[in-house]
Amino acid sequence: MEQLPAFDQLQLRFRDPVQRRYEIIRPLLMDDCTAAERAAHTHLHPDTIGKLKRRFEQPGMLGLFPRAGCKFCKSLQPLKVVG
């Protein structure tokens, strides 16, 4: 299996918080490491990694969007359907 780039380098490419959250848990979803191992790579607490994984396992990517009441959510504009 191909070695993933260091998370510190990888996160420089992220465009939004949802992408960052997914990349945090992606190795767990592929059974490449444990939450504790991923926490060491990402400099996050293992409980945070576990919480993100559980949020993803329920509704999928929607579970990784910021929760209601967070400052980021208030700044989001509704999507417009073009077509």
Residue, then its C-alpha position, 0 to 999 in steps of 0.5 A: m500500500e502506498q504511504l500517505p503524505a504527512f497530515d501536516q503537509l496534506q492539510l495545506r491542500f484542504r479547501d474546506p472544513v468538511q474535507r479536512r474532517y474526512e481526511i482525518i478519518r479516512p485511514l480509519l475507514m479503510d482500516d489502515c490505523t486506529a484512532a489512537e494512531r491517527a490522533a498521533h498523526t493529526h495532533l488531535h485527541p483520540d476521542t475527537i477522531g472517534k467522534l468524527k468517525r461516528r458522525f460519518e458512519q451515521p449520515g455519511m459526509l453530511g455528518l461532517f458538516p459543522r453543527a448548528g450554532c457554530k460560527f462557520c455555519k452562520s457564514l455559509q450561503p445557501l446553494k443555488v441550483v443552476g440548470 
